Amino acid sequence: MRAGGLHSIFSGTGRIPRLASGILDALLPPLCLSCRVPVDRHGALCADCWKQVDFLGPPHCACCGLPFSFEMPEGSLCAACIASPPPYRRMRAATRYSAISRRLILGYKHGDQLHMTPALAGWLERAGAELLDDADLIVPVPLHRWRLLGRRYNQAALLALALGQRRGIPVATDVLIRRRRTRSQGGLRRRQRLTNLAGAIAVTELQRAQLAGQRVLLIDDVVTTGATVEACARALLAAGATQVAVLALARVFTAEN
């Protein structure tokens, strides 16, 4: 069993998990999530790596969370959200997509680094505290079944489940599906991504009833142009959700967004 698997078993609160965590620390000393140097606890970054993470926060657009370079009145919107309001009510991301966040997320997404789940869920919880307070149901962005088969897990679903456990919010991992296998979104511009996703994401008929009247929090790992989360939000709203908010680990900022 991997060290990450052991840490998942021993993570938690209370006397027994704390004792188990102490045993784990003795057997497998905690290492930085990024560079693997020794740190004081599991799920932590060393001081040098921590300084490289660009955590996002106010001042930002009240809707999409785009950072402002100067203080703005509460509730201010960015030009893009004023010109073309997105289907989601609010979107927040924990970090700016940078070299270190890319390394962490790719390791988590493709490298079986599942021991990162508690730490990354903690980042999401801090970044999306207000969104979680308003959520009735947490839903992850879906993977196509063939991509899921190859990867063996949906990283967004793991984060959604961890958040739901932390906050006592129901999680539905099977509400959204990808009806067809789309080409990779990497390298595509926003318009190309929208075309690529057209009709690809839908709500499963068996799960449609549980969305009625629900305030849904959608979880993703990285938001680039926003095309994927917007397609998911539209599908959820069309199926009866009253509102959708989006929470991601990282967001890519370009001239397009």
C-alpha positions as protocol buffer text, in pm:
chain_id: "A"
residue {
  index: 1
  type: MET
  ca { x: 0 y: 0 z: 0 }
}
residue {
  index: 2
  type: ARG
  ca { x: 123 y: 349 z: -84 }
}
residue {
  index: 3
  type: ALA
  ca { x: 204 y: 599 z: 188 }
}
residue {
  index: 4
  type: GLY
  ca { x: -84 y: 807 z: 60 }
}
residue {
  index: 5
  type: GLY
  ca { x: -321 y: 518 z: 117 }
}
residue {
  index: 6
  type: LEU
  ca { x: -205 y: 478 z: 475 }
}
residue {
  index: 7
  type: HIS
  ca { x: -243 y: 847 z: 538 }
}
residue {
  index: 8
  type: SER
  ca { x: -600 y: 838 z: 404 }
}
residue {
  index: 9
  type: ILE
  ca { x: -682 y: 560 z: 648 }
}
residue {
  index: 10
  type: PHE
  ca { x: -530 y: 743 z: 944 }
}
residue {
  index: 11
  type: SER
  ca { x: -664 y: 1089 z: 862 }
}
residue {
  index: 12
  type: GLY
  ca { x: -952 y: 1229 z: 1064 }
}
residue {
  index: 13
  type: THR
  ca { x: -1026 y: 1381 z: 1401 }
}
residue {
  index: 14
  type: GLY
  ca { x: -1044 y: 1247 z: 1754 }
}
residue {
  index: 15
  type: ARG
  ca { x: -813 y: 1050 z: 1979 }
}
residue {
  index: 16
  type: ILE
  ca { x: -769 y: 737 z: 1767 }
}
residue {
  index: 17
  type: PRO
  ca { x: -690 y: 917 z: 1440 }
}
residue {
  index: 18
  type: ARG
  ca { x: -441 y: 1139 z: 1626 }
}
residue {
  index: 19
  type: LEU
  ca { x: -270 y: 832 z: 1771 }
}
residue {
  index: 20
  type: ALA
  ca { x: -268 y: 663 z: 1432 }
}
residue {
  index: 21
  type: SER
  ca { x: -129 y: 978 z: 1274 }
}
residue {
  index: 22
  type: GLY
  ca { x: 155 y: 980 z: 1527 }
}
residue {
  index: 23
  type: ILE
  ca { x: 238 y: 620 z: 1440 }
}
residue {
  index: 24
  type: LEU
  ca { x: 230 y: 705 z: 1071 }
}
residue {
  index: 25
  type: ASP
  ca { x: 463 y: 1001 z: 1121 }
}
residue {
  index: 26
  type: ALA
  ca { x: 712 y: 771 z: 1294 }
}
residue {
  index: 27
  type: LEU
  ca { x: 695 y: 510 z: 1017 }
}
residue {
  index: 28
  type: LEU
  ca { x: 665 y: 746 z: 720 }
}
residue {
  index: 29
  type: PRO
  ca { x: 798 y: 1095 z: 798 }
}
residue {
  index: 30
  type: PRO
  ca { x: 588 y: 1369 z: 635 }
}
residue {
  index: 31
  type: LEU
  ca { x: 723 y: 1519 z: 314 }
}
residue {
  index: 32
  type: CYS
  ca { x: 638 y: 1836 z: 124 }
}
residue {
  index: 33
  type: LEU
  ca { x: 357 y: 1771 z: -124 }
}
residue {
  index: 34
  type: SER
  ca { x: 557 y: 1939 z: -397 }
}
residue {
  index: 35
  type: CYS
  ca { x: 934 y: 1895 z: -356 }
}
residue {
  index: 36
  type: ARG
  ca { x: 932 y: 1603 z: -107 }
}
residue {
  index: 37
  type: VAL
  ca { x: 1164 y: 1758 z: 153 }
}
residue {
  index: 38
  type: PRO
  ca { x: 1076 y: 1680 z: 518 }
}
residue {
  index: 39
  type: VAL
  ca { x: 801 y: 1893 z: 674 }
}
residue {
  index: 40
  type: ASP
  ca { x: 633 y: 1897 z: 1014 }
}
residue {
  index: 41
  type: ARG
  ca { x: 307 y: 1726 z: 916 }
}
residue {
  index: 42
  type: HIS
  ca { x: 148 y: 1524 z: 638 }
}
residue {
  index: 43
  type: GLY
  ca { x: -32 y: 1722 z: 370 }
}
residue {
  index: 44
  type: ALA
  ca { x: 187 y: 2031 z: 410 }
}
residue {
  index: 45
  type: LEU
  ca { x: 417 y: 2228 z: 183 }
}
residue {
  index: 46
  type: CYS
  ca { x: 765 y: 2337 z: 284 }
}
residue {
  index: 47
  type: ALA
  ca { x: 823 y: 2708 z: 338 }
}
residue {
  index: 48
  type: ASP
  ca { x: 986 y: 2757 z: -2 }
}
residue {
  index: 49
  type: CYS
  ca { x: 703 y: 2588 z: -193 }
}
residue {
  index: 50
  type: TRP
  ca { x: 436 y: 2761 z: 17 }
}
residue {
  index: 51
  type: LYS
  ca { x: 575 y: 3099 z: -85 }
}
residue {
  index: 52
  type: GLN
  ca { x: 536 y: 3004 z: -452 }
}
residue {
  index: 53
  type: VAL
  ca { x: 162 y: 2926 z: -427 }
}
residue {
  index: 54
  type: ASP
  ca { x: -46 y: 3225 z: -536 }
}
residue {
  index: 55
  type: PHE
  ca { x: -360 y: 3188 z: -324 }
}
residue {
  index: 56
  type: LEU
  ca { x: -652 y: 3394 z: -452 }
}
residue {
  index: 57
  type: GLY
  ca { x: -869 y: 3626 z: -247 }
}
residue {
  index: 58
  type: PRO
  ca { x: -1031 y: 3970 z: -242 }
}
residue {
  index: 59
  type: PRO
  ca { x: -1049 y: 4210 z: -409 }
}
residue {
  index: 60
  type: HIS
  ca { x: -1212 y: 4019 z: -692 }
}
residue {
  index: 61
  type: CYS
  ca { x: -1518 y: 4010 z: -917 }
}
residue {
  index: 62
  type: ALA
  ca { x: -1821 y: 3922 z: -707 }
}
residue {
  index: 63
  type: CYS
  ca { x: -1934 y: 3679 z: -976 }
}
residue {
  index: 64
  type: CYS
  ca { x: -1641 y: 3501 z: -1141 }
}
residue {
  index: 65
  type: GLY
  ca { x: -1370 y: 3575 z: -883 }
}
residue {
  index: 66
  type: LEU
  ca { x: -1136 y: 3749 z: -1129 }
}
residue {
  index: 67
  type: PRO
  ca { x: -878 y: 3933 z: -915 }
}
residue {
  index: 68
  type: PHE
  ca { x: -887 y: 4312 z: -920 }
}
residue {
  index: 69
  type: SER
  ca { x: -559 y: 4501 z: -905 }
}
residue {
  index: 70
  type: PHE
  ca { x: -706 y: 4758 z: -666 }
}
residue {
  index: 71
  type: GLU
  ca { x: -984 y: 4783 z: -409 }
}
residue {
  index: 72
  type: MET
  ca { x: -1338 y: 4796 z: -548 }
}
residue {
  index: 73
  type: PRO
  ca { x: -1677 y: 4842 z: -380 }
}
residue {
  index: 74
  type: GLU
  ca { x: -1833 y: 4521 z: -250 }
}
residue {
  index: 75
  type: GLY
  ca { x: -2032 y: 4344 z: -519 }
}
residue {
  index: 76
  type: SER
  ca { x: -1832 y: 4490 z: -809 }
}
residue {
  index: 77
  type: LEU
  ca { x: -1828 y: 4287 z: -1130 }
}
residue {
  index: 78
  type: CYS
  ca { x: -1556 y: 4253 z: -1393 }
}
residue {
  index: 79
  type: ALA
  ca { x: -1619 y: 4374 z: -1747 }
}
residue {
  index: 80
  type: ALA
  ca { x: -1668 y: 4021 z: -1881 }
}
residue {
  index: 81
  type: CYS
  ca { x: -1941 y: 3933 z: -1629 }
}
residue {
  index: 82
  type: ILE
  ca { x: -2120 y: 4262 z: -1697 }
}
residue {
  index: 83
  type: ALA
  ca { x: -2109 y: 4210 z: -2074 }
}
residue {
  index: 84
  type: SER
  ca { x: -2201 y: 3840 z: -2068 }
}
residue {
  index: 85
  type: PRO
  ca { x: -2325 y: 3709 z: -1730 }
}
residue {
  index: 86
  type: PRO
  ca { x: -2223 y: 3344 z: -1682 }
}
residue {
  index: 87
  type: PRO
  ca { x: -2481 y: 3077 z: -1596 }
}
residue {
  index: 88
  type: TYR
  ca { x: -2330 y: 3018 z: -1253 }
}
residue {
  index: 89
  type: ARG
  ca { x: -2398 y: 3256 z: -965 }
}
residue {
  index: 90
  type: ARG
  ca { x: -2044 y: 3269 z: -828 }
}
residue {
  index: 91
  type: MET
  ca { x: -1709 y: 3108 z: -901 }
}
residue {
  index: 92
  type: ARG
  ca { x: -1405 y: 3092 z: -675 }
}
residue {
  index: 93
  type: ALA
  ca { x: -1066 y: 2924 z: -710 }
}
residue {
  index: 94
  type: ALA
  ca { x: -814 y: 2849 z: -438 }
}
residue {
  index: 95
  type: THR
  ca { x: -503 y: 2939 z: -638 }
}
residue {
  index: 96
  type: ARG
  ca { x: -376 y: 3093 z: -957 }
}
residue {
  index: 97
  type: TYR
  ca { x: -257 y: 2824 z: -1201 }
}
residue {
  index: 98
  type: SER
  ca { x: 121 y: 2853 z: -1180 }
}
residue {
  index: 99
  type: ALA
  ca { x: 424 y: 2627 z: -1204 }
}
residue {
  index: 100
  type: ILE
  ca { x: 381 y: 2488 z: -854 }
}
residue {
  index: 101
  type: SER
  ca { x: 3 y: 2449 z: -863 }
}
residue {
  index: 102
  type: ARG
  ca { x: 37 y: 2281 z: -1203 }
}
residue {
  index: 103
  type: ARG
  ca { x: 289 y: 2035 z: -1059 }
}
residue {
  index: 104
  type: LEU
  ca { x: 64 y: 1957 z: -764 }
}
residue {
  index: 105
  type: ILE
  ca { x: -252 y: 1918 z: -969 }
}
residue {
  index: 106
  type: LEU
  ca { x: -94 y: 1706 z: -1241 }
}
residue {
  index: 107
  type: GLY
  ca { x: 58 y: 1480 z: -976 }
}
residue {
  index: 108
  type: TYR
  ca { x: -282 y: 1445 z: -814 }
}
residue {
  index: 109
  type: LYS
  ca { x: -467 y: 1404 z: -1142 }
}
residue {
  index: 110
  type: HIS
  ca { x: -236 y: 1167 z: -1328 }
}
residue {
  index: 111
  type: GLY
  ca { x: 20 y: 1047 z: -1075 }
}
residue {
  index: 112
  type: ASP
  ca { x: -197 y: 865 z: -820 }
}
residue {
  index: 113
  type: GLN
  ca { x: -97 y: 1115 z: -551 }
}
residue {
  index: 114
  type: LEU
  ca { x: -425 y: 1060 z: -369 }
}
residue {
  index: 115
  type: HIS
  ca { x: -272 y: 1139 z: -30 }
}
residue {
  index: 116
  type: MET
  ca { x: -306 y: 1503 z: -139 }
}
residue {
  index: 117
  type: THR
  ca { x: -685 y: 1487 z: -115 }
}
residue {
  index: 118
  type: PRO
  ca { x: -725 y: 1615 z: 245 }
}
residue {
  index: 119
  type: ALA
  ca { x: -484 y: 1905 z: 191 }
}
residue {
  index: 120
  type: LEU
  ca { x: -634 y: 2011 z: -142 }
}
residue {
  index: 121
  type: ALA
  ca { x: -986 y: 1980 z: -2 }
}
residue {
  index: 122
  type: GLY
  ca { x: -874 y: 2212 z: 279 }
}
residue {
  index: 123
  type: TRP
  ca { x: -764 y: 2470 z: 22 }
}
residue {
  index: 124
  type: LEU
  ca { x: -1103 y: 2445 z: -144 }
}
residue {
  index: 125
  type: GLU
  ca { x: -1285 y: 2476 z: 185 }
}
residue {
  index: 126
  type: ARG
  ca { x: -1105 y: 2798 z: 272 }
}
residue {
  index: 127
  type: ALA
  ca { x: -1147 y: 2949 z: -74 }
}
residue {
  index: 128
  type: GLY
  ca { x: -1514 y: 2853 z: -101 }
}
residue {
  index: 129
  type: ALA
  ca { x: -1641 y: 2901 z: 254 }
}
residue {
  index: 130
  type: GLU
  ca { x: -1929 y: 3127 z: 144 }
}
residue {
  index: 131
  type: LEU
  ca { x: -2019 y: 2897 z: -144 }
}
residue {
  index: 132
  type: LEU
  ca { x: -2027 y: 2596 z: 86 }
}
residue {
  index: 133
  type: ASP
  ca { x: -2254 y: 2783 z: 327 }
}
residue {
  index: 134
  type: ASP
  ca { x: -2507 y: 2825 z: 44 }
}
residue {
  index: 135
  type: ALA
  ca { x: -2482 y: 2471 z: -98 }
}
residue {
  index: 136
  type: ASP
  ca { x: -2745 y: 2199 z: -66 }
}
residue {
  index: 137
  type: LEU
  ca { x: -2563 y: 1954 z: -291 }
}
residue {
  index: 138
  type: ILE
  ca { x: -2205 y: 1912 z: -417 }
}
residue {
  index: 139
  type: VAL
  ca { x: -2151 y: 1781 z: -771 }
}
residue {
  index: 140
  type: PRO
  ca { x: -1816 y: 1716 z: -943 }
}
residue {
  index: 141
  type: VAL
  ca { x: -1740 y: 1790 z: -1307 }
}
residue {
  index: 142
  type: PRO
  ca { x: -1769 y: 1449 z: -1479 }
}
residue {
  index: 143
  type: LEU
  ca { x: -1515 y: 1247 z: -1675 }
}
residue {
  index: 144
  type: HIS
  ca { x: -1614 y: 1043 z: -1978 }
}
residue {
  index: 145
  type: ARG
  ca { x: -1635 y: 676 z: -1886 }
}
residue {
  index: 146
  type: TRP
  ca { x: -1339 y: 581 z: -2107 }
}
residue {
  index: 147
  type: ARG
  ca { x: -1122 y: 852 z: -1956 }
}
residue {
  index: 148
  type: LEU
  ca { x: -1234 y: 741 z: -1610 }
}
residue {
  index: 149
  type: LEU
  ca { x: -1143 y: 383 z: -1697 }
}
residue {
  index: 150
  type: GLY
  ca { x: -793 y: 490 z: -1797 }
}
residue {
  index: 151
  type: ARG
  ca { x: -736 y: 717 z: -1498 }
}
residue {
  index: 152
  type: ARG
  ca { x: -923 y: 492 z: -1249 }
}
residue {
  index: 153
  type: TYR
  ca { x: -1062 y: 789 z: -1054 }
}
residue {
  index: 154
  type: ASN
  ca { x: -1217 y: 1130 z: -1107 }
}
residue {
  index: 155
  type: GLN
  ca { x: -1008 y: 1381 z: -914 }
}
residue {
  index: 156
  type: ALA
  ca { x: -1299 y: 1627 z: -897 }
}
residue {
  index: 157
  type: ALA
  ca { x: -1519 y: 1357 z: -744 }
}
residue {
  index: 158
  type: LEU
  ca { x: -1259 y: 1276 z: -477 }
}
residue {
  index: 159
  type: LEU
  ca { x: -1237 y: 1643 z: -382 }
}
residue {
  index: 160
  type: ALA
  ca { x: -1616 y: 1674 z: -380 }
}
residue {
  index: 161
  type: LEU
  ca { x: -1649 y: 1375 z: -147 }
}
residue {
  index: 162
  type: ALA
  ca { x: -1382 y: 1512 z: 87 }
}
residue {
  index: 163
  type: LEU
  ca { x: -1555 y: 1851 z: 99 }
}
residue {
  index: 164
  type: GLY
  ca { x: -1892 y: 1693 z: 160 }
}
residue {
  index: 165
  type: GLN
  ca { x: -1753 y: 1495 z: 450 }
}
residue {
  index: 166
  type: ARG
  ca { x: -1590 y: 1803 z: 601 }
}
residue {
  index: 167
  type: ARG
  ca { x: -1903 y: 2015 z: 579 }
}
residue {
  index: 168
  type: GLY
  ca { x: -2181 y: 1757 z: 609 }
}
residue {
  index: 169
  type: ILE
  ca { x: -2318 y: 1837 z: 263 }
}
residue {
  index: 170
  type: PRO
  ca { x: -2457 y: 1561 z: 38 }
}
residue {
  index: 171
  type: VAL
  ca { x: -2245 y: 1474 z: -265 }
}
residue {
  index: 172
  type: ALA
  ca { x: -2381 y: 1333 z: -591 }
}
residue {
  index: 173
  type: THR
  ca { x: -2103 y: 1199 z: -813 }
}
residue {
  index: 174
  type: ASP
  ca { x: -2338 y: 1052 z: -1073 }
}
residue {
  index: 175
  type: VAL
  ca { x: -2562 y: 1349 z: -1154 }
}
residue {
  index: 176
  type: LEU
  ca { x: -2359 y: 1478 z: -1448 }
}
residue {
  index: 177
  type: ILE
  ca { x: -2227 y: 1263 z: -1732 }
}
residue {
  index: 178
  type: ARG
  ca { x: -2031 y: 1320 z: -2049 }
}
residue {
  index: 179
  type: ARG
  ca { x: -2246 y: 1172 z: -2323 }
}
residue {
  index: 180
  type: ARG
  ca { x: -1961 y: 1158 z: -2571 }
}
residue {
  index: 181
  type: ARG
  ca { x: -1587 y: 1153 z: -2552 }
}
residue {
  index: 182
  type: THR
  ca { x: -1462 y: 1500 z: -2639 }
}
residue {
  index: 183
  type: ARG
  ca { x: -1113 y: 1581 z: -2760 }
}
residue {
  index: 184
  type: SER
  ca { x: -875 y: 1709 z: -2495 }
}
residue {
  index: 185
  type: GLN
  ca { x: -947 y: 2071 z: -2403 }
}
residue {
  index: 186
  type: GLY
  ca { x: -577 y: 2145 z: -2361 }
}
residue {
  index: 187
  type: GLY
  ca { x: -456 y: 2410 z: -2604 }
}
residue {
  index: 188
  type: LEU
  ca { x: -806 y: 2502 z: -2723 }
}
residue {
  index: 189
  type: ARG
  ca { x: -931 y: 2859 z: -2713 }
}
residue {
  index: 190
  type: ARG
  ca { x: -1263 y: 2940 z: -2548 }
}
residue {
  index: 191
  type: ARG
  ca { x: -1471 y: 2929 z: -2867 }
}
residue {
  index: 192
  type: GLN
  ca { x: -1313 y: 2596 z: -2963 }
}
residue {
  index: 193
  type: ARG
  ca { x: -1383 y: 2458 z: -2617 }
}
residue {
  index: 194
  type: LEU
  ca { x: -1747 y: 2562 z: -2635 }
}
residue {
  index: 195
  type: THR
  ca { x: -1781 y: 2389 z: -2972 }
}
residue {
  index: 196
  type: ASN
  ca { x: -1602 y: 2082 z: -2840 }
}
residue {
  index: 197
  type: LEU
  ca { x: -1841 y: 2057 z: -2543 }
}
residue {
  index: 198
  type: ALA
  ca { x: -2164 y: 2127 z: -2729 }
}
residue {
  index: 199
  type: GLY
  ca { x: -2418 y: 1867 z: -2617 }
}
residue {
  index: 200
  type: ALA
  ca { x: -2151 y: 1662 z: -2440 }
}
residue {
  index: 201
  type: ILE
  ca { x: -2254 y: 1719 z: -2077 }
}
residue {
  index: 202
  type: ALA
  ca { x: -2594 y: 1622 z: -1943 }
}
residue {
  index: 203
  type: VAL
  ca { x: -2782 y: 1529 z: -1627 }
}
residue {
  index: 204
  type: THR
  ca { x: -2865 y: 1161 z: -1593 }
}
residue {
  index: 205
  type: GLU
  ca { x: -3238 y: 1095 z: -1606 }
}
residue {
  index: 206
  type: LEU
  ca { x: -3227 y: 882 z: -1291 }
}
residue {
  index: 207
  type: GLN
  ca { x: -3073 y: 1169 z: -1091 }
}
residue {
  index: 208
  type: ARG
  ca { x: -3274 y: 1457 z: -1236 }
}
residue {
  index: 209
  type: ALA
  ca { x: -3534 y: 1453 z: -957 }
}
residue {
  index: 210
  type: GLN
  ca { x: -3282 y: 1520 z: -681 }
}
residue {
  index: 211
  type: LEU
  ca { x: -3178 y: 1850 z: -842 }
}
residue {
  index: 212
  type: ALA
  ca { x: -3520 y: 2014 z: -810 }
}
residue {
  index: 213
  type: GLY
  ca { x: -3489 y: 2327 z: -598 }
}
residue {
  index: 214
  type: GLN
  ca { x: -3128 y: 2253 z: -501 }
}
residue {
  index: 215
  type: ARG
  ca { x: -2842 y: 2501 z: -470 }
}
residue {
  index: 216
  type: VAL
  ca { x: -2556 y: 2313 z: -633 }
}
residue {
  index: 217
  type: LEU
  ca { x: -2184 y: 2360 z: -578 }
}
residue {
  index: 218
  type: LEU
  ca { x: -1987 y: 2235 z: -879 }
}
residue {
  index: 219
  type: ILE
  ca { x: -1630 y: 2115 z: -815 }
}
residue {
  index: 220
  type: ASP
  ca { x: -1345 y: 2112 z: -1068 }
}
residue {
  index: 221
  type: ASP
  ca { x: -968 y: 2095 z: -1047 }
}
residue {
  index: 222
  type: VAL
  ca { x: -870 y: 2366 z: -1298 }
}
residue {
  index: 223
  type: VAL
  ca { x: -1079 y: 2632 z: -1470 }
}
residue {
  index: 224
  type: THR
  ca { x: -917 y: 2761 z: -1788 }
}
residue {
  index: 225
  type: THR
  ca { x: -1168 y: 2943 z: -2008 }
}
residue {
  index: 226
  type: GLY
  ca { x: -1471 y: 2844 z: -1803 }
}
residue {
  index: 227
  type: ALA
  ca { x: -1632 y: 2656 z: -2091 }
}
residue {
  index: 228
  type: THR
  ca { x: -1659 y: 2324 z: -1905 }
}
residue {
  index: 229
  type: VAL
  ca { x: -1808 y: 2462 z: -1583 }
}
residue {
  index: 230
  type: GLU
  ca { x: -2049 y: 2679 z: -1782 }
}
residue {
  index: 231
  type: ALA
  ca { x: -2171 y: 2374 z: -1977 }
}
residue {
  index: 232
  type: CYS
  ca { x: -2217 y: 2187 z: -1649 }
}
residue {
  index: 233
  type: ALA
  ca { x: -2399 y: 2480 z: -1489 }
}
residue {
  index: 234
  type: ARG
  ca { x: -2641 y: 2509 z: -1780 }
}
residue {
  index: 235
  type: ALA
  ca { x: -2719 y: 2137 z: -1763 }
}
residue {
  index: 236
  type: LEU
  ca { x: -2781 y: 2155 z: -1387 }
}
residue {
  index: 237
  type: LEU
  ca { x: -3006 y: 2461 z: -1414 }
}
residue {
  index: 238
  type: ALA
  ca { x: -3202 y: 2307 z: -1700 }
}
residue {
  index: 239
  type: ALA
  ca { x: -3263 y: 2000 z: -1481 }
}
residue {
  index: 240
  type: GLY
  ca { x: -3413 y: 2205 z: -1198 }
}
residue {
  index: 241
  type: ALA
  ca { x: -3130 y: 2339 z: -981 }
}
residue {
  index: 242
  type: THR
  ca { x: -3215 y: 2685 z: -849 }
}
residue {
  index: 243
  type: GLN
  ca { x: -2856 y: 2809 z: -863 }
}
residue {
  index: 244
  type: VAL
  ca { x: -2507 y: 2682 z: -936 }
}
residue {
  index: 245
  type: ALA
  ca { x: -2178 y: 2800 z: -788 }
}
residue {
  index: 246
  type: VAL
  ca { x: -1833 y: 2682 z: -897 }
}
residue {
  index: 247
  type: LEU
  ca { x: -1531 y: 2601 z: -683 }
}
residue {
  index: 248
  type: ALA
  ca { x: -1195 y: 2501 z: -834 }
}
residue {
  index: 249
  type: LEU
  ca { x: -846 y: 2431 z: -710 }
}
residue {
  index: 250
  type: ALA
  ca { x: -682 y: 2661 z: -964 }
}
residue {
  index: 251
  type: ARG
  ca { x: -772 y: 2907 z: -1232 }
}
residue {
  index: 252
  type: VAL
  ca { x: -582 y: 3001 z: -1545 }
}
residue {
  index: 253
  type: PHE
  ca { x: -580 y: 3372 z: -1620 }
}
residue {
  index: 254
  type: THR
  ca { x: -526 y: 3482 z: -1980 }
}
residue {
  index: 255
  type: ALA
  ca { x: -624 y: 3772 z: -2202 }
}
residue {
  index: 256
  type: GLU
  ca { x: -937 y: 3571 z: -2292 }
}
residue {
  index: 257
  type: ASN
  ca { x: -1072 y: 3558 z: -1938 }
}
